Amino acid sequence: MSMLDFQTADGCRLAYTDQGSGLTVLWQHGLGADHNQPAEVFPSTEGIRRITLECRGHGASELGDTHGISIAQFADDAIALLDHLGIEQAVFGGISLGAAIALRLAAMHPQRVVALILARPAWIAENAPHRMKVYQQVAQLLLEHGPLQGAIRLETSPLLHEIESLSPDNAASLRGFFGRDPLTTVPLLELIPFDGPGISRSDILALACPTQVIANRQDYIHPLDTAEILAGLIIHSRLSVITSKTVNRQRHISEFQEVLHDFLTAVSRAS
C-alpha cells in the first residue's frame, strides 16, 4: 500500500493511507503504532473507504513541535486531513489512542460524525488513566539508559511482570517501544498517556450517533470496565467482548473483523 502525505497549517508533514470507496471510515492506530495495526483487524467489506492518519511522531509522520503532542492536536490533524480530502462526514473510530481521538472528534464535531467505533479504549473523559503509568516508566528508561540497557532494565520491573501475567500482548507492546527512535518515542510516552480526550462525561452523554465499543477480558492497559462505562454512557451504543490476543491471536483478529463488518454494514445501509 502506498503512503500519501499532506502538510498541516503549522508545517508538520503527516502520512496517511486512503483505500477503497464508499462510506468513509477514519480508522486510527494506537500509541506507538502505525497504519498497519488498525489495518490488520479491518474487514474487507464492500463499499467502505478506509483512511488512517499516522499521528505526529508515528509511522512516516513527522513529530513537529512537541508542544503540539496531544490527543486534541491529533484530532485537529485528523479534521485537517478530512478537509484536505474534501470529506464532510465519516465514521470515526480507532484502537486505544485511536479510540480517544475518535471520541473527541465525535464530541467536538457532531455534525461530521456518521457513527463511532471505540476499540480497546483506555480513556473515558479523564486525563492520565491509572493503568497507563507504565508508559512513564518506559520513557524514563529510554531517556536515562537508551534502548538496549533500558530494555534490559524493563525486564526487572515488577509492573511489567504484573502486566505480562494478565496480558502478554500488552507486555510485548511495551517492549516494542525500545525498538523505536527514542527522539520521537520519549516525547510521545511522556505526554500522551497523561493527557486525555479533553471532553467531559456530559459531552459523552450527549453523543447521539450509532456506536460500537469493542473490548476483551485479558487486557491490562485497556480494561473491560472502561469499555463498559463508555457503552453505558453512550445512548446508541453496543459493546462486543471478543477473544483477546492472549487467548488466540487469529480468533481475536477474526472476531474483530466480524464485529466491524456487521456494524459498518448496518451503518452503510442506514446512511
MARLORO-457218 format. One line per 3 residues: number of its first residue (from 1); for each residue x, y, z of N, C-alpha, C, O. Coordinates in steps of 0.02 Angstrom, whole numbers, plus 50000, padded with zeros to 5 digits. Layout:
NUM> X Y Z X Y Z X Y Z X Y Z  ...
***
This chain:
1> 50042 49941 50000 50000 50000 50000 50044 50062 50000 50090 50068 50041  50032 50108 49954 50072 50169 49951 50047 50219 50002 49987 50226 50014  50095 50255 50033 50079 50306 50082 50072 50373 50047 50107 50389 49999
4> 50025 50413 50071 50015 50481 50048 50033 50528 50105 50044 50505 50161  50038 50592 50091 50052 50639 50145 50023 50708 50130 50007 50724 50072  50016 50747 50182 49994 50817 50175 50027 50856 50230 50054 50828 50278
7> 50025 50922 50224 50058 50966 50273 50006 51005 50312 49960 51034 50283  50013 51005 50378 49966 51041 50421 49980 51116 50418 50031 51137 50390  49936 51155 50447 49943 51227 50447 50007 51250 50482 50034 51303 50465
10> 50031 51211 50531 50092 51230 50566 50154 51198 50535 50208 51200 50565  50147 51169 50476 50205 51145 50439 50228 51075 50454 50284 51057 50435  50187 51034 50487 50206 50966 50503 50180 50919 50447 50121 50919 50432
13> 50225 50880 50418 50205 50835 50364 50184 50769 50394 50222 50736 50430  50122 50749 50378 50092 50689 50406 50075 50639 50351 50052 50658 50297  50086 50576 50366 50072 50522 50318 50003 50491 50331 49979 50491 50388
16> 49973 50466 50279 49908 50433 50286 49898 50382 50231 49931 50385 50179  49851 50336 50243 49830 50289 50192 49757 50304 50174 49718 50328 50215  49739 50289 50113 49671 50301 50088 49654 50245 50039 49681 50242 49984
19> 49609 50201 50061 49596 50140 50023 49522 50127 50016 49484 50134 50065  49499 50108 49956 49430 50091 49945 49387 50151 49928 49411 50207 49921  49322 50138 49920 49274 50191 49904 49207 50175 49937 49190 50117 49949
22> 49170 50227 49951 49106 50218 49983 49103 50255 50049 49130 50309 50056  49070 50224 50098 49065 50253 50165 49134 50264 50194 49173 50217 50200  49150 50326 50213 49217 50342 50238 49224 50324 50311 49182 50343 50353
25> 49277 50287 50327 49292 50269 50397 49362 50295 50412 49411 50272 50383  49367 50343 50458 49432 50365 50484 49450 50317 50540 49418 50318 50593  49501 50276 50529 49514 50218 50572 49585 50224 50600 49633 50211 50564
28> 49591 50244 50664 49654 50266 50692 49690 50214 50735 49659 50172 50767  49756 50219 50734 49800 50172 50769 49810 50191 50843 49789 50245 50865  49843 50147 50879 49859 50158 50949 49927 50191 50959 49963 50204 50910
31> 49944 50205 51021 50006 50239 51039 50066 50198 51018 50072 50139 51036  50111 50228 50980 50171 50195 50957 50163 50152 50895 50212 50126 50869  50102 50145 50871 50089 50103 50812 50088 50145 50748 50101 50205 50750
34> 50074 50112 50693 50066 50147 50629 50004 50120 50594 49962 50087 50626  49997 50133 50530 49936 50114 50494 49925 50039 50491 49869 50016 50480  49978 50000 50499 49972 49927 50494 49929 49897 50550 49894 49848 50540
37> 49933 49927 50610 49896 49899 50667 49820 49899 50655 49789 49846 50661  49789 49956 50639 49717 49954 50627 49698 49918 50563 49642 49892 50558  49743 49916 50514 49728 49881 50451 49719 49807 50462 49679 49774 50429
40> 49758 49778 50510 49757 49706 50521 49689 49681 50542 49670 49625 50525  49651 49722 50579 49587 49699 50606 49527 49727 50568 49470 49716 50588  49540 49762 50513 49486 49792 50475 49461 49744 50422 49501 49712 50388
43> 49395 49737 50415 49368 49687 50368 49372 49710 50295 49378 49770 50281  49370 49662 50250 49367 49677 50178 49293 49683 50159 49265 49639 50127  49264 49738 50179 49193 49750 50168 49182 49795 50107 49214 49848 50102
46> 49139 49775 50062 49125 49815 50003 49093 49882 50022 49057 49887 50072  49109 49933 49982 49077 49998 49992 49104 50038 50051 49069 50081 50078  49167 50023 50071 49197 50059 50128 49263 50091 50104 49304 50060 50071
49> 49271 50154 50122 49334 50190 50111 49369 50198 50178 49343 50232 50222  49426 50166 50186 49463 50168 50250 49522 50216 50245 49565 50209 50202  49523 50264 50290 49577 50313 50294 49609 50308 50363 49574 50308 50414
52> 49675 50304 50365 49711 50305 50428 49765 50358 50425 49809 50356 50382  49762 50405 50471 49814 50456 50478 49866 50431 50528 49848 50410 50583  49929 50432 50509 49981 50417 50557 49995 50480 50597 50020 50530 50570
55> 49979 50478 50661 49984 50537 50704 50056 50562 50708 50103 50526 50692  50063 50623 50730 50130 50653 50738 50175 50606 50778 50157 50582 50831  50235 50595 50751 50283 50552 50785 50271 50478 50776 50305 50437 50807
58> 50224 50459 50734 50207 50389 50721 50219 50373 50647 50208 50415 50603  50241 50312 50634 50248 50290 50565 50293 50336 50525 50349 50352 50546  50269 50359 50468 50308 50403 50424 50293 50476 50436 50318 50519 50399
61> 50254 50492 50487 50237 50562 50502 50291 50596 50543 50323 50565 50585  50300 50660 50531 50347 50700 50570 50321 50711 50640 50260 50708 50652  50367 50722 50687 50347 50738 50756 50324 50810 50762 50276 50824 50798
64> 50358 50855 50727 50341 50926 50733 50360 50953 50801 50399 50923 50838  50332 51010 50818 50343 51042 50882 50312 50999 50937 50253 50982 50933  50351 50980 50987 50325 50936 51040 50270 50970 51081 50232 50936 51116
67> 50264 51036 51076 50208 51070 51109 50141 51051 51077 50088 51062 51105  50146 51022 51017 50085 51002 50982 50067 50928 50993 50024 50902 50958  50101 50895 51040 50087 50825 51052 50031 50818 51104 50043 50826 51164
70> 49972 50804 51081 49914 50795 51125 49860 50759 51086 49861 50758 51024  49813 50731 51122 49756 50699 51089 49715 50750 51051 49691 50736 50996  49708 50809 51080 49671 50863 51045 49704 50881 50979 49671 50891 50929
73> 49771 50886 50979 49807 50902 50918 49799 50847 50866 49790 50861 50807  49804 50785 50888 49795 50729 50842 49726 50731 50810 49718 50718 50751  49675 50749 50850 49607 50754 50824 49602 50812 50774 49570 50805 50722
76> 49633 50868 50790 49633 50925 50744 49667 50906 50678 49644 50926 50625  49721 50868 50683 49756 50846 50622 49711 50801 50580 49712 50804 50518  49671 50759 50614 49625 50715 50577 49572 50756 50540 49556 50741 50482
79> 49546 50807 50572 49497 50851 50538 49531 50887 50480 49501 50895 50427  49593 50908 50490 49630 50942 50435 49638 50895 50376 49634 50916 50318  49651 50831 50390 49657 50782 50335 49591 50773 50299 49589 50773 50237
82> 49536 50767 50336 49471 50760 50304 49455 50822 50261 49429 50816 50206  49472 50881 50287 49462 50942 50248 49505 50942 50185 49483 50961 50131  49567 50919 50193 49613 50914 50136 49585 50869 50082 49595 50882 50022
85> 49550 50816 50103 49522 50768 50056 49451 50786 50034 49422 50751 49992  49424 50840 50062 49356 50861 50044 49302 50816 50071 49249 50808 50040  49314 50786 50129 49266 50739 50160 49228 50775 50216 49259 50799 50263
88> 49163 50780 50210 49122 50816 50259 49104 50772 50319 49103 50796 50376  49088 50708 50306 49066 50664 50359 49101 50596 50354 49121 50574 50301  49108 50565 50412 49141 50499 50413 49122 50462 50476 49097 50491 50525
91> 49133 50397 50474 49133 50357 50535 49200 50370 50569 49252 50364 50537  49200 50387 50633 49261 50398 50670 49274 50337 50713 49230 50315 50750  49335 50311 50710 49349 50252 50751 49423 50242 50760 49464 50272 50725
94> 49441 50199 50808 49511 50184 50818 49521 50138 50877 49474 50119 50913  49584 50119 50885 49605 50072 50938 49645 50110 50990 49693 50145 50973  49626 50104 51054 49664 50134 51109 49670 50209 51101 49620 50245 51107
97> 49730 50235 51087 49738 50306 51073 49691 50327 51017 49661 50381 51020  49684 50285 50966 49639 50300 50910 49567 50307 50933 49530 50347 50905  49547 50267 50983 49479 50272 51010 49470 50339 51045 49417 50370 51040
100> 49521 50362 51082 49517 50426 51116 49511 50483 51066 49473 50531 51076  49549 50478 51011 49545 50529 50958 49475 50529 50928 49445 50582 50918  49448 50469 50913 49382 50464 50883 49328 50491 50930 49281 50524 50908
103> 49335 50477 50995 49287 50501 51044 49287 50577 51046 49233 50608 51048  49345 50607 51045 49349 50680 51044 49318 50708 50980 49281 50757 50982  49334 50677 50924 49307 50701 50860 49231 50699 50861 49198 50747 50838
106> 49202 50645 50886 49129 50639 50887 49098 50691 50932 49045 50719 50916  49130 50705 50989 49103 50754 51036 49111 50826 51011 49066 50867 51020  49167 50841 50979 49182 50909 50958 49154 50925 50889 49144 50984 50873
109> 49140 50875 50849 49116 50885 50780 49055 50841 50767 49057 50799 50722  49002 50849 50805 48944 50804 50798 48912 50806 50728 48882 50758 50706  48920 50863 50694 48891 50869 50627 48930 50828 50575 48906 50819 50519
112> 48989 50805 50593 49031 50769 50546 49035 50694 50559 49063 50657 50518  49007 50672 50615 49013 50601 50632 48951 50562 50609 48895 50581 50624  48963 50509 50571 48909 50465 50548 48897 50410 50600 48841 50392 50615
115> 48952 50384 50628 48950 50332 50678 49017 50331 50713 49064 50365 50691  49022 50292 50767 49081 50294 50809 49102 50222 50828 49060 50181 50844  49168 50209 50825 49195 50143 50845 49250 50155 50896 49299 50189 50882
118> 49240 50127 50956 49289 50134 51010 49316 50065 51026 49284 50026 51062  49374 50049 51001 49404 49982 51010 49459 49985 51062 49505 50026 51058  49454 49940 51112 49502 49936 51166 49516 50005 51195 49574 50026 51198
121> 49465 50041 51217 49475 50108 51243 49515 50108 51308 49505 50064 51350  49559 50157 51316 49598 50165 51377 49575 50227 51416 49588 50232 51476  49543 50273 51381 49519 50335 51411 49443 50337 51411 49410 50309 51367
124> 49415 50372 51461 49345 50392 51459 49347 50468 51446 49352 50489 51389  49342 50508 51498 49349 50580 51489 49409 50608 51527 49437 50659 51508  49428 50573 51581 49479 50600 51624 49549 50591 51595 49561 50547 51553
127> 49595 50634 51617 49665 50627 51597 49700 50571 51636 49677 50550 51689  49754 50546 51607 49801 50502 51641 49769 50442 51675 49771 50436 51737  49738 50396 51637 49713 50335 51668 49768 50299 51707 49825 50296 51686
130> 49749 50272 51764 49798 50243 51810 49841 50190 51777 49902 50186 51789  49812 50149 51735 49848 50092 51706 49897 50112 51650 49931 50070 51622  49899 50177 51635 49946 50199 51584 50011 50226 51614 50054 50250 51577
133> 50018 50222 51680 50078 50247 51713 50141 50210 51689 50196 50238 51691  50133 50149 51668 50190 50110 51645 50226 50144 51587 50286 50134 51578  50191 50183 51547 50222 50217 51491 50275 50268 51515 50326 50278 51483
136> 50261 50299 51572 50309 50345 51601 50373 50308 51620 50428 50334 51610  50366 50248 51646 50424 50207 51663 50465 50191 51601 50526 50194 51603  50431 50174 51547 50466 50158 51484 50502 50220 51458 50559 50216 51436
139> 50470 50279 51461 50501 50341 51438 50564 50356 51479 50615 50376 51451  50560 50348 51545 50618 50361 51587 50676 50314 51572 50733 50334 51571  50660 50251 51561 50712 50202 51545 50745 50220 51478 50806 50215 51472
142> 50707 50239 51429 50735 50259 51365 50778 50321 51371 50833 50324 51343  50754 50369 51409 50789 50432 51416 50854 50424 51455 50906 50452 51437  50853 50385 51508 50910 50379 51553 50960 50325 51532 51019 50331 51547
145> 50936 50272 51498 50979 50215 51484 50984 50197 51410 51025 50155 51392  50943 50227 51368 50945 50210 51297 50907 50146 51283 50886 50111 51329  50897 50129 51219 50856 50071 51201 50881 50004 51228 50841 49965 51255
148> 50945 49990 51222 50970 49923 51241 50969 49913 51317 50939 49865 51341  51000 49957 51354 51001 49950 51427 50932 49962 51457 50914 49931 51507  50894 50007 51426 50826 50020 51450 50782 49958 51445 50744 49943 51491
151> 50789 49922 51390 50750 49860 51380 50770 49807 51432 50727 49771 51457  50834 49803 51446 50857 49755 51497 50829 49772 51565 50807 49728 51602  50829 49835 51582 50804 49856 51648 50728 49848 51653 50702 49835 51707
154> 50693 49856 51596 50621 49846 51597 50604 49775 51622 50555 49765 51657  50644 49727 51602 50630 49657 51619 50631 49644 51694 50604 49594 51717  50662 49688 51732 50664 49680 51805 50606 49715 51840 50601 49713 51901
157> 50563 49748 51802 50509 49787 51831 50452 49743 51856 50425 49703 51818  50434 49749 51920 50376 49711 51946 50312 49728 51908 50268 49685 51900  50306 49790 51886 50245 49811 51850 50241 49774 51783 50187 49753 51763
160> 50297 49766 51748 50296 49729 51685 50274 49657 51698 50236 49629 51659  50298 49626 51751 50279 49558 51767 50205 49553 51783 50172 49504 51764  50178 49604 51817 50107 49605 51831 50066 49609 51767 50016 49575 51758
163> 50089 49653 51721 50054 49662 51657 50058 49598 51616 50008 49577 51586  50117 49567 51614 50126 49507 51572 50084 49449 51597 50062 49407 51558  50072 49446 51663 50032 49392 51690 49960 49395 51666 49927 49343 51661
166> 49935 49455 51652 49867 49464 51626 49865 49467 51551 49822 49438 51519  49913 49504 51522 49910 49518 51451 49981 49518 51421 50012 49571 51418  50005 49461 51398 50070 49460 51364 50073 49506 51304 50127 49531 51286
169> 50016 49518 51271 50014 49563 51214 50032 49634 51236 50070 49668 51201  50005 49657 51293 50023 49723 51318 50098 49726 51333 50131 49775 51317  50124 49675 51364 50195 49673 51381 50238 49676 51318 50289 49710 51317
172> 50218 49640 51267 50255 49641 51203 50254 49711 51173 50304 49733 51145  50197 49746 51178 50193 49814 51152 50241 49860 51189 50274 49903 51158  50246 49852 51255 50291 49893 51295 50364 49880 51275 50404 49927 51268
175> 50381 49817 51265 50449 49801 51242 50462 49832 51173 50519 49852 51158  50411 49836 51132 50419 49862 51065 50441 49935 51062 50471 49956 51013  50426 49973 51114 50447 50043 51115 50523 50051 51114 50548 50103 51093
178> 50559 50000 51137 50632 50004 51138 50662 49992 51069 50722 50000 51060  50621 49975 51021 50643 49968 50952 50626 50029 50910 50642 50030 50850  50594 50079 50940 50577 50141 50905 50631 50193 50917 50673 50186 50961
181> 50629 50246 50877 50676 50302 50885 50661 50338 50950 50606 50364 50959  50709 50341 50997 50696 50375 51060 50678 50449 51052 50643 50477 51094  50702 50481 50999 50689 50552 50990 50615 50567 50981 50591 50621 50999
184> 50579 50520 50952 50506 50529 50945 50468 50492 51000 50415 50514 51022  50496 50435 51022 50460 50393 51070 50456 50425 51139 50403 50422 51170  50510 50454 51163 50510 50483 51230 50458 50539 51237 50420 50538 51285
187> 50455 50587 51190 50402 50639 51197 50332 50610 51196 50288 50632 51233  50320 50561 51153 50254 50530 51149 50235 50497 51215 50179 50506 51240  50281 50460 51244 50267 50423 51305 50265 50469 51366 50233 50452 51416
190> 50299 50525 51363 50296 50572 51418 50232 50613 51419 50210 50636 51472  50202 50622 51360 50145 50668 51355 50077 50633 51347 50030 50648 51384  50071 50588 51299 50006 50560 51282 49973 50520 51338 49914 50529 51350
193> 50009 50475 51373 49975 50436 51425 49947 50478 51482 49903 50455 51519  49972 50539 51489 49949 50582 51544 49901 50636 51520 49881 50680 51558  49884 50632 51457 49836 50677 51426 49767 50645 51431 49758 50594 51463
196> 49718 50675 51399 49651 50648 51394 49616 50675 51332 49645 50717 51297  49556 50651 51318 49521 50675 51257 49500 50748 51260 49483 50778 51209  49502 50778 51321 49484 50848 51326 49410 50861 51321 49389 50915 51299
199> 49371 50812 51341 49298 50819 51341 49272 50797 51409 49309 50767 51448  49209 50810 51423 49180 50791 51488 49134 50730 51479 49117 50711 51423  49115 50701 51534 49066 50647 51531 48999 50671 51505 48962 50634 51474
202> 48983 50735 51517 48922 50764 51490 48925 50765 51414 48875 50753 51380  48984 50779 51387 48993 50778 51314 48981 50708 51287 48951 50699 51233  49005 50658 51324 48995 50589 51302 48921 50570 51305 48895 50537 51260
205> 48887 50591 51358 48816 50576 51365 48775 50608 51309 48722 50583 51291  48800 50662 51280 48764 50697 51227 48772 50664 51159 48737 50683 51112  48818 50616 51153 48828 50584 51088 48765 50547 51066 48734 50511 51105
208> 48747 50557 51003 48685 50526 50979 48696 50481 50919 48648 50456 50889  48759 50469 50900 48773 50429 50841 48777 50354 50859 48793 50337 50916  48763 50311 50812 48772 50239 50824 48845 50225 50844 48891 50251 50813
211> 48855 50185 50896 48922 50175 50922 48935 50101 50936 48893 50067 50966  48992 50078 50914 49015 50009 50928 49075 50013 50973 49125 50045 50957  49071 49981 51032 49127 49976 51078 49152 49904 51077 49113 49857 51079
214> 49218 49896 51074 49249 49830 51069 49301 49823 51125 49342 49868 51135  49299 49767 51160 49347 49755 51214 49359 49680 51221 49327 49639 51189  49408 49663 51264 49419 49594 51282 49436 49590 51356 49446 49641 51388
217> 49440 49530 51382 49447 49522 51455 49519 49519 51479 49531 49530 51538  49566 49503 51436 49636 49497 51457 49676 49557 51430 49713 49550 51382  49667 49614 51461 49699 49675 51436 49711 49723 51494 49664 49755 51517
220> 49773 49727 51516 49789 49769 51574 49778 49843 51559 49747 49878 51599  49804 49867 51503 49803 49939 51488 49734 49961 51464 49717 50020 51471  49695 49916 51436 49629 49933 51410 49577 49889 51445 49549 49844 51414
223> 49564 49901 51509 49521 49856 51548 49449 49856 51522 49424 49906 51496  49417 49800 51531 49348 49792 51508 49301 49843 51540 49254 49866 51508  49314 49861 51603 49267 49907 51636 49268 49976 51604 49218 50012 51608
226> 49323 49996 51573 49325 50060 51537 49276 50057 51478 49238 50104 51466  49278 50002 51441 49232 49993 51384 49160 49990 51408 49115 50018 51376  49148 49957 51464 49080 49951 51491 49053 50020 51511 48994 50034 51500
229> 49095 50061 51542 49073 50128 51562 49055 50169 51501 49003 50202 51499  49098 50168 51450 49084 50206 51389 49019 50183 51356 48978 50223 51335  49011 50117 51352 48950 50090 51321 48888 50110 51361 48835 50120 51333
232> 48896 50117 51427 48840 50138 51469 48824 50212 51462 48767 50233 51472  48874 50253 51446 48864 50325 51439 48834 50344 51372 48796 50393 51368  48850 50307 51320 48828 50325 51252 48763 50289 51236 48759 50228 51237
235> 48712 50328 51221 48644 50301 51218 48636 50249 51162 48606 50196 51174  48661 50262 51103 48652 50216 51047 48715 50174 51037 48744 50174 50983  48734 50138 51089 48796 50100 51085 48784 50026 51098 48734 50007 51129
238> 48831 49986 51075 48830 49915 51092 48902 49894 51107 48949 49919 51076  48909 49849 51153 48975 49825 51174 48984 49754 51150 48942 49711 51162  49040 49741 51116 49058 49673 51095 49122 49654 51130 49173 49687 51122
241> 49120 49599 51167 49180 49573 51201 49206 49515 51160 49173 49464 51153  49266 49524 51133 49294 49474 51087 49353 49438 51121 49376 49458 51174  49375 49385 51090 49432 49347 51114 49494 49391 51114 49505 49429 51067
244> 49534 49386 51166 49596 49426 51169 49651 49393 51129 49649 49333 51115  49702 49433 51112 49761 49406 51078 49796 49355 51123 49826 49307 51098  49792 49366 51189 49824 49320 51236 49797 49249 51229 49834 49200 51236
247> 49732 49244 51217 49700 49178 51211 49712 49148 51142 49733 49090 51137  49699 49187 51090 49706 49162 51022 49709 49222 50974 49659 49255 50962  49767 49235 50947 49777 49294 50906 49733 49293 50843 49702 49343 50826
250> 49731 49236 50809 49692 49232 50747 49617 49239 50761 49582 49270 50721  49594 49210 50815 49523 49218 50833 49508 49290 50850 49454 49316 50834  49555 49323 50884 49547 49394 50900 49537 49435 50837 49491 49476 50832
253> 49581 49425 50789 49576 49462 50726 49511 49447 50689 49478 49492 50665  49494 49383 50686 49433 49362 50651 49370 49392 50683 49326 49417 50648  49366 49389 50749 49307 49416 50783 49305 49492 50778 49251 49521 50771
256> 49363 49524 50782 49367 49597 50773 49339 49616 50705 49297 49660 50699  49362 49582 50653 49340 49596 50585 49265 49584 50577 49230 49622 50544  49240 49532 50608 49169 49515 50603 49126 49570 50636 49075 49590 50608
259> 49146 49593 50695 49109 49645 50729 49108 49709 50687 49055 49740 50678  49166 49728 50660 49169 49788 50619 49128 49781 50555 49093 49827 50535  49132 49723 50524 49093 49711 50463 49019 49719 50476 48984 49753 50439
262> 48994 49688 50529 48922 49691 50544 48901 49763 50560 48849 49786 50536  48941 49798 50599 48924 49866 50618 48926 49913 50558 48879 49952 50547  48978 49910 50518 48984 49955 50461 48933 49939 50407 48909 49984 50372
265> 48915 49876 50400 48863 49857 50352 48797 49889 50373 48760 49915 50332  48782 49886 50438 48719 49915 50463 48720 49991 50455 48670 50021 50436  48776 50022 50470 48781 50096 50462 48774 50115 50389 48740 50164 50373
268> 48806 50078 50345 48803 50093 50274 48732 50087 50248 48710 50128 50208  48696 50037 50270 48626 50028 50248 48581 50084 50273 48533 50104 50240  48597 50110 50333 48555 50163 50363 48571 50232 50335 48532 50279 50342
271> 48630 50238 50303 48652 50304 50278 48615 50325 50215 48628 50379 50188
***
